Amino acid sequence: MQTAKVKMKDAVSSAKEKAKEGTAKAQGKTGKATATTHGEKEMAKEETRANKSQAKAEMHQEKAEHRAEAAAGTDKYV
């Protein structure tokens, strides 16, 4: 039962990460479209890359918390 809870929590974390990546990608496209200089386009590209990396890091952090909760036998959602 515990592993099913962890798997579901991981699936939710992955879905949130994908949503955040999609948002970052959309914002990056908007930033590139509105940029007038090469420097602004590069800045928008780097911002997109940073936001995607941050979303991925948050997902991994949440998954680590799920594993720690499972190992400790606690469930903060109940």
PELIN-V191013 format. One record per pair of residues at least 24 apart in sequence whose ideal C-beta (glycine too) atoms are under 6 Angstrom apart, sorted by the first residue. I is the first residue (numbers start at 1). J is the second residue. D is the distance in whole Angstrom. If there is no record, write none. Layout:
# PELIN-V191013
i: <I:I>
j: <J:J>
d: <D:D>
This chain:
# PELIN-V191013
i: <2:6:6:9:10:13:13:13:17:17:20:21:21:24:24:24>
j: <70:66:70:66:63:59:62:63:55:59:55:52:55:48:51:52>
d: <5:5:5:5:5:5:4:6:5:4:4:5:5:5:4:5>
